[in-house]
Amino acid sequence: MVHAYILIQTEVGKAASVAGEISSITGVTKAEDVTGPYDVIVRAEANNVDELGKLVVAQIQSVEGITRTLTCPIVHI
């Protein structure tokens, strides 16, 4: 299982609606709107890196109001 944080920038005033919509996507375990350089932080999981990529590109990035994402896979060192 691969886990990642996805940092999201949104259009002005869209953080709450983006977080709400993303939270219903399968594979997303948490989505919260935050302050700072990013507007929403998502915790997601997938069976492998390829599925994680598909989750981000095909589902998360298609949510209206998102302008940019940064995916940070969790590593165990």
N, C-alpha and C positions, 0 to 999 in steps of 0.2 A: 504494500500500500504506500502510495506517495501522498504526502501532505504539502500544502503550500499556502503562503499568504499572497493575496493578490491586492496590490495597491491601486486604487482607481481615482482618476481625476474626472470630474463631471462638469457639465455646464453649470453656470451660476444658478443656484436655487434648486438643483435636481438631486442633491445627495440623498435625501430621505426617500424619494421615490425610487431611485436606483437601488439603494440598499434593500428596500422592501421587495422589489421585483426579483433581485438576485437571490434573496434568501429562500425563494421557493424553487430554485433550480436544484435538481438532483446532483449531489456531489458537493454542494455548498453546505458547510456545517455551521457557519456564522457569517453574518454580514452586518456591519455597523457603520453608521456615518460618524465621521470624526472631524476634528479641526486640524489645520496645518497644511503642508504642501499637497496632501492627498485628501480626498473627500469621503472615501469609503474604503474600509479594509475588510477583506473577505478571507475566511479560512475555508479551504477546499481540500477534498481528498479524491483520489482516483486509484485504480488498480496499478497503473504504470504511467510513465512520463508521457507517452503518446496519448493516452486517454485524458491526462491533465491538459495537454495542449489543445485537444479537441474541445474540452469543456470551456477553456478560456476563449478560444477563437470562435467556435461555433455558437456558444450559448451566452457567455458573459459579455463578450464584446458586442453582441448584437442588441443589447439592452439600450433603449433610447436614452440619450443624455450623457453617455460615456464619451469622453474625449481621448483618454489614454489609460493604458493599464501597464503594470509592472508585476510580473510573476516571480515570486521568491520561493523556490522549493526549499523545504526544510531538510537539513542534513544532520546526521547523527555522527559526530566525530569522536 
